[in-house]
Amino acid sequence: MKETCIYNFSNDELIEHSVVKSYHNLLAGQIHALPPGTWQNDENVIVLIRYVLEVKLGLSRAEIPRITRTHIKENKLWGALNRFKSIRKLIHFVYLGEYQEFDFHRVPVNYWADIERIKERFEWWLQQEGLTFADIPSVVNCELLLKWGVSNPLKRHGDSPFRLLHAIYPNHFKATDFKKTPQRYRKDNATLKKQIIEILQKENIFLEDVPKKVNRDLLVRYRLSGVLSYHSNSVSKLFCFLFPEHFSIEDFPAKPNGYWEDLSHAKRAIEHLLEAEGVAEKDIPSFLTKKRLAAAKLGGLLDRFHGSPIEIVQALYPGRFTVTEFQRVPNKYWYTKEHRVQAMRDYCEKQKVLREGLPLLNRAYFRKYFPRFISVADRHYDSKFYQWIIESFPEYKFSPEEFQLLAGEDGQICDSKEELVLHNFFLRSLPGAKVEREAARFFNDAVNETYIPDWIIEQNGRKYIVEYFGLYGSGLYPGYTEKTERKMVLYPSVSEYQFVAVFPEDFKGGGFGRLKMILKRAGIEIITVEDPSFF
């Protein structure tokens, strides 16, 4: 039988061959080994290997050269391997001229030492993938070369696609043509400097215009992202490194990461701004605003200090300025107790207000000397400046009498003589009741306001909101009447509470008769006591 016929055997012909029948007996355990000389017979080798790989295992043409010693062992083909010493030689013998060396898991030693072999294989893949020569820089990378089975050539050239392709096609490509530049390229200062100058010339950018016109996007477009990463992704660091005689970090609007962590950098920038604008240091609080910092390209400095010029100044000039000297404070600044306390202490220190003078700091004082504090007291202390002062100076242990506060019979503080009269009346006249001043807060979502009722009264398992509207309709305080009306809408809607509104005419001048009727209608139990003679 001619060899050409053996190579062309169909599957049926392979199955019917005598050596295959002997092989089945071997697998079935009917014989311990194939007949002597089986593997020395070329026809037996070709038929049996083809049968096992194509019929028994059903491997495709591409899978056949990828078999391993595991396949040999599991299919009892050691005799064939012993004869040819390697799977590659065995497959070449059985499938004459069908496979190239690179179709196998491994190629012969030093196979890839010949650059022409690498070129042949590489161009074969280009053709298979439908790629052109011009596509190479944008498409070819390490992952693709590994997929194409040229890991050894890639390793021989420092795992760099550029170096490998430079060896295949000398002087056809530049390192920056590729998505990733080779290792150590970024350290080749002369080459990199030359490349940068070429880019500037191509973009018509003069060297002195680099800080204004060169940005990260431009350098990435020229495939210098790897070089940038070596310089912390900072354009300024890259150019200061390559052209130290031309640039400093301060020349660039975008500073490198971490630049503003060094307070000396921040202070130098602020001093430069003050000098450029002719502003004295004492005027910093009124001069240094977010808008001015942004206009000076110092947005990064603002970000470092949470968008707050105050924080910048306090960090650079500790103890030199107080927060109250600035035009504006950050959003929600006064919502932090520590900020309110520090502001009050700073103000009093600057104005040289001693302990004995603190109780005199009331609404009238601040309306005249520092109106900005009034809105803070209204929002956070329900207009009670004494609470703010006591909170700010806990070391002085103030008593209510020092602020000439009005204390009820149970020691609770009232805001006016009228409220004091009402409070003591409630204590004497409401049996078994729990009477608390300003014990709850209610939020009005519609207008974003918080209300603190004058009293919360609990009696017989029921709870009451009691509010005294002493200045309703007087016009003494702008907005008071409008706020009163908003309260009278909200309070009745609060679940679990019944609302009781008290006005001056309910008890002033005519005793408590009318007030008692109002309380009784609300379901509050009252005992008779002698009316006080305050009015």
Secondary structure in CASP SS format (residue, H / E / C, confidence):
PFRMAT SS
TARGET T0000
AUTHOR 0000-0000-0000
METHOD secondary structure of the structure
MODEL  1
M C 1.00
K C 1.00
E H 1.00
T H 1.00
C H 1.00
I H 1.00
Y H 1.00
N C 1.00
F C 1.00
S C 1.00
N H 1.00
D H 1.00
E H 1.00
L H 1.00
I H 1.00
E H 1.00
H C 1.00
S H 1.00
V H 1.00
V H 1.00
K H 1.00
S H 1.00
Y H 1.00
H H 1.00
N H 1.00
L H 1.00
L H 1.00
A H 1.00
G C 1.00
Q C 1.00
I C 1.00
H C 1.00
A C 1.00
L C 1.00
P C 1.00
P C 1.00
G C 1.00
T H 1.00
W H 1.00
Q H 1.00
N C 1.00
D H 1.00
E H 1.00
N H 1.00
V H 1.00
I H 1.00
V H 1.00
L H 1.00
I H 1.00
R H 1.00
Y H 1.00
V H 1.00
L H 1.00
E H 1.00
V H 1.00
K H 1.00
L C 1.00
G C 1.00
L C 1.00
S C 1.00
R C 1.00
A C 1.00
E C 1.00
I H 1.00
P H 1.00
R H 1.00
I C 1.00
T C 1.00
R H 1.00
T H 1.00
H H 1.00
I H 1.00
K H 1.00
E H 1.00
N C 1.00
K C 1.00
L C 1.00
W H 1.00
G H 1.00
A H 1.00
L H 1.00
N H 1.00
R H 1.00
F H 1.00
K C 1.00
S C 1.00
I H 1.00
R H 1.00
K H 1.00
L H 1.00
I H 1.00
H H 1.00
F H 1.00
V H 1.00
Y C 1.00
L C 1.00
G C 1.00
E C 1.00
Y C 1.00
Q C 1.00
E H 1.00
F H 1.00
D H 1.00
F C 1.00
H C 1.00
R C 1.00
V C 1.00
P C 1.00
V C 1.00
N C 1.00
Y H 1.00
W H 1.00
A H 1.00
D C 1.00
I H 1.00
E H 1.00
R H 1.00
I H 1.00
K H 1.00
E H 1.00
R H 1.00
F H 1.00
E H 1.00
W H 1.00
W H 1.00
L H 1.00
Q H 1.00
Q H 1.00
E H 1.00
G C 1.00
L C 1.00
T C 1.00
F H 1.00
A H 1.00
D H 1.00
I H 1.00
P H 1.00
S H 1.00
V H 1.00
V C 1.00
N C 1.00
C H 1.00
E H 1.00
L H 1.00
L H 1.00
L H 1.00
K H 1.00
W C 1.00
G C 1.00
V C 1.00
S H 1.00
N H 1.00
P H 1.00
L H 1.00
K H 1.00
R H 1.00
H C 1.00
G C 1.00
D C 1.00
S C 1.00
P H 1.00
F H 1.00
R H 1.00
L H 1.00
L H 1.00
H H 1.00
A H 1.00
I H 1.00
Y C 1.00
P C 1.00
N C 1.00
H C 1.00
F C 1.00
K C 1.00
A H 1.00
T H 1.00
D H 1.00
F C 1.00
K C 1.00
K C 1.00
T C 1.00
P C 1.00
Q C 1.00
R C 1.00
Y H 1.00
R H 1.00
K H 1.00
D C 1.00
N H 1.00
A H 1.00
T H 1.00
L H 1.00
K H 1.00
K H 1.00
Q H 1.00
I H 1.00
I H 1.00
E H 1.00
I H 1.00
L H 1.00
Q H 1.00
K H 1.00
E C 1.00
N C 1.00
I C 1.00
F C 1.00
L H 1.00
E H 1.00
D H 1.00
V H 1.00
P H 1.00
K H 1.00
K H 1.00
V C 1.00
N C 1.00
R H 1.00
D H 1.00
L H 1.00
L H 1.00
V H 1.00
R H 1.00
Y C 1.00
R C 1.00
L C 1.00
S H 1.00
G H 1.00
V H 1.00
L H 1.00
S H 1.00
Y H 1.00
H C 1.00
S C 1.00
N C 1.00
S C 1.00
V H 1.00
S H 1.00
K H 1.00
L H 1.00
F H 1.00
C H 1.00
F H 1.00
L H 1.00
F C 1.00
P C 1.00
E C 1.00
H C 1.00
F C 1.00
S C 1.00
I H 1.00
E H 1.00
D H 1.00
F C 1.00
P C 1.00
A C 1.00
K C 1.00
P C 1.00
N C 1.00
G C 1.00
Y H 1.00
W H 1.00
E H 1.00
D C 1.00
L H 1.00
S H 1.00
H H 1.00
A H 1.00
K H 1.00
R H 1.00
A H 1.00
I H 1.00
E H 1.00
H H 1.00
L H 1.00
L H 1.00
E H 1.00
A H 1.00
E H 1.00
G C 1.00
V C 1.00
A C 1.00
E H 1.00
K H 1.00
D H 1.00
I H 1.00
P H 1.00
S H 1.00
F H 1.00
L C 1.00
T C 1.00
K H 1.00
K H 1.00
R H 1.00
L H 1.00
A H 1.00
A H 1.00
A C 1.00
K C 1.00
L C 1.00
G H 1.00
G H 1.00
L H 1.00
L H 1.00
D H 1.00
R H 1.00
F C 1.00
H C 1.00
G C 1.00
S C 1.00
P H 1.00
I H 1.00
E H 1.00
I H 1.00
V H 1.00
Q H 1.00
A H 1.00
L H 1.00
Y C 1.00
P C 1.00
G C 1.00
R C 1.00
F C 1.00
T C 1.00
V H 1.00
T H 1.00
E H 1.00
F C 1.00
Q C 1.00
R C 1.00
V C 1.00
P C 1.00
N C 1.00
K C 1.00
Y H 1.00
W H 1.00
Y H 1.00
T C 1.00
K H 1.00
E H 1.00
H H 1.00
R H 1.00
V H 1.00
Q H 1.00
A H 1.00
M H 1.00
R H 1.00
D H 1.00
Y H 1.00
C H 1.00
E H 1.00
K H 1.00
Q C 1.00
K C 1.00
V C 1.00
L C 1.00
R H 1.00
E H 1.00
G H 1.00
L H 1.00
P H 1.00
L H 1.00
L C 1.00
N C 1.00
R H 1.00
A H 1.00
Y H 1.00
F H 1.00
R H 1.00
K H 1.00
Y H 1.00
F C 1.00
P C 1.00
R H 1.00
F H 1.00
I H 1.00
S H 1.00
V H 1.00
A H 1.00
D H 1.00
R H 1.00
H H 1.00
Y C 1.00
D C 1.00
S C 1.00
K C 1.00
F H 1.00
Y H 1.00
Q H 1.00
W H 1.00
I H 1.00
I H 1.00
E H 1.00
S H 1.00
F C 1.00
P H 1.00
E H 1.00
Y H 1.00
K C 1.00
F C 1.00
S C 1.00
P H 1.00
E H 1.00
E H 1.00
F H 1.00
Q C 1.00
L C 1.00
L E 1.00
A E 1.00
G C 1.00
E C 1.00
D C 1.00
G C 1.00
Q C 1.00
I E 1.00
C E 1.00
D C 1.00
S C 1.00
K H 1.00
E H 1.00
E H 1.00
L H 1.00
V H 1.00
L H 1.00
H H 1.00
N H 1.00
F H 1.00
F H 1.00
L H 1.00
R H 1.00
S H 1.00
L C 1.00
P C 1.00
G C 1.00
A C 1.00
K E 1.00
V E 1.00
E E 1.00
R E 1.00
E C 1.00
A C 1.00
A C 1.00
R C 1.00
F E 1.00
F E 1.00
N E 1.00
D C 1.00
A C 1.00
V C 1.00
N C 1.00
E E 1.00
T E 1.00
Y E 1.00
I C 1.00
P C 1.00
D C 1.00
W E 1.00
I E 1.00
I E 1.00
E E 1.00
Q E 1.00
N C 1.00
G C 1.00
R E 1.00
K E 1.00
Y E 1.00
I E 1.00
V E 1.00
E E 1.00
Y E 1.00
F C 1.00
G C 1.00
L C 1.00
Y C 1.00
G C 1.00
S C 1.00
G C 1.00
L C 1.00
Y C 1.00
P C 1.00
G C 1.00
Y H 1.00
T H 1.00
E H 1.00
K H 1.00
T H 1.00
E H 1.00
R H 1.00
K H 1.00
M H 1.00
V H 1.00
L H 1.00
Y H 1.00
P H 1.00
S H 1.00
V C 1.00
S C 1.00
E C 1.00
Y C 1.00
Q E 1.00
F E 1.00
V E 1.00
A E 1.00
V E 1.00
F C 1.00
P H 1.00
E H 1.00
D H 1.00
F C 1.00
K C 1.00
G C 1.00
G C 1.00
G C 1.00
F C 1.00
G H 1.00
R H 1.00
L H 1.00
K H 1.00
M H 1.00
I H 1.00
L H 1.00
K H 1.00
R H 1.00
A C 1.00
G C 1.00
I C 1.00
E C 1.00
I C 1.00
I C 1.00
T C 1.00
V C 1.00
E C 1.00
D C 1.00
P C 1.00
S C 1.00
F C 1.00
F C 1.00
END
